[in-house]
Amino acid sequence: MSSPAQGAAAPVSHPVTITIDSAHPGPVIPEDFAGLSFERGPLLPNSNAGVSGNLFNPDNSSVVTLFGNMGMHSLRIGGGSVEQLIPAGTGTDGYAGIDGLFAFAAKTGVKVVYTVRLLNPAANPVSDLQGVNAKAAGYIWAHYRDNVSSFAIGNEPDWHTYHSWPGSRSFAARQLDPAIVEDAADGPAPGTAYPSYLARWRSFADAIRAAAPGAPVSGPDLGAYDTSTFTPDHTGMSWTRRLAGDEQHTGRVAEVSQHYYAGGSVGATTAAQAISNMLSTQWVTATEIGRDLPPANTPYTPYPWLHANNLAPVIQAGLRYRLTESNDYLVGVPGASDAYASALWVLDHLHWWAANGCAGVNFHNKQWLNTATIVPHPDGPGHGYVIRPKGYGIKAFTLGSAGQVKPVQIQNPNGINLTAYCVGAAGEDYVTIINKAHGANPPDAAVTIVAPGPAVRSAQVMTLAGAQRGDAQGTTVTLGGATITGDAPWNDTWDTVSVAPGSKISLTVEATTAAIVKISSGG
């Protein structure tokens, strides 16, 4: 990190004490927690914005290397294109895309959430869609079960535009699914499509389980979660919560899935405002849906609200949940979603949801939006792929997330914009500290970590940093002093931190950086 420019104020450092609570451990973080989500299109040949071949195949060395360097263990294939393209196995390419995908999965060690199509519109139906899906699932399960996380059914079926309604014979209605019907006698009625959806979902799930005995099934992969109001787009209720309640004792569903874009639609949100929001305390702590200041004036959904109203009930029903499609904003904000701020946001987002019982988060990588993590190399076809800053946040999480969540108490008398998390494994604790202070003259954090017990032997730190202290807008990122590329192994560096008597570890976490502290203890 560079020193202050001439004339600039020297950095101010404020004390922060982090105490690890080993007596009240939280959830164990699954190995495949951090992941990416892609549309169905990348399984097709030559459909990757000028980059030839299938995106997911074992010979795509650039993407294989990036997945390995990021420590990626989950890959979800889904998105709206699942409901628009013909199902795998029904085209001239047969199961070639699936074969490439799972050969890629075997080479990279990822588990795949594979989504099958649910939407079957009256105007252009797929003949025996349920049977087609079952056949594909049976093929995948017979050949590639070691790399299957689950079979998901449908993408965002809770939107009103997915449903039919009685009495409508318009062409628009015929584009919708006649099997999933809303009561619309006095206009679209909130939640009335759910019973027919549940019956349809269960019939598809049972067909998949019959063709692939023992295969895990997930759903509902919903797009709506603000149940406070009903609009022509929103259902006015949480189908995630309802499915968990209806399926909790059936043994049919292995994982309940939800989509989540914390910032919602971009609207008039500027890059500066998006960065301020992504690094805000409100997204992490607020318990009510909020609204940005003008000019954006768009609603955002903070983590605690979504958890309390949609996902804590899943845990209470005895089921696990996964955010199979997540990101900061829908389509993203240029200069923010693809900037260094997104690395800090991803790292915090992953740790918050891990600490609150989530089974995993997959960041949506739709071609090639500002929110995408992996994108084609800027030099064009033939040069492979690169990661944007989000990839560094994912890697920083995977470095410090092997084990079980341990709560931390944070003493922060000066109110620095800082979060901290701890994950413990046998003989090691990992404390991740994210100093989100940014802008002009942001404060550093003089951190003291109080580790449990007297047996701390050593401590090391790795730093996630941008190009300049306080700058969250740039695109240059390093982790452990190194960059992550798709053409060579990542060359990480851990620096030694001294341990004082009483198992106290002191370090400075500069503004707009994150530190992963590895604490070794025991014999």
Secondary structure, 3 states (H helix, E strand, C coil): CCCCCCCCCCCCEEEEEEEECCCCCCCECCCCCEEEEEECHHHCCCCECCECCCCCCCCCHHHHHHHHHHCCCEEEEECHHHHCCCCCCCCCCCCHHHHHHHHHHHHHCCEEEEEECCCCCCCCCCCCHHHHHHHHHHHHHHHHHHHEEEEEECCCCCCHHHEECCCCCCHHHHCCEEEEECCCCCCCCCCCCHHHHHHHHHHHHHHHHHHCCCCCEEEEEECCCCCCCCCCCCCCCCHHHHHHHHHCCCCCCCEEEEEEECCCCCCCCCHHHHHHHHCCCHHHHCCCCEECCCCCCCEECCHHHHHHHHHHHHHHCCCCEEEEEEECCCCCCCCCCCCCHHHHHHHHHHHHHHHCCCCCEEEECCCCCCCCCEEECCCCCCCCEEECHHHHHHHHHHHCCCCEEECEEEECCCCCCEEEEEEEECCEEEEEEEECCCCCCCCEEEEEEECCCCCEEEEEEEEEEECCCCCCCCCCEEECCECCCCCCCCCCCCEEECEECCCEEEEEECCCEEEEEEEEECC
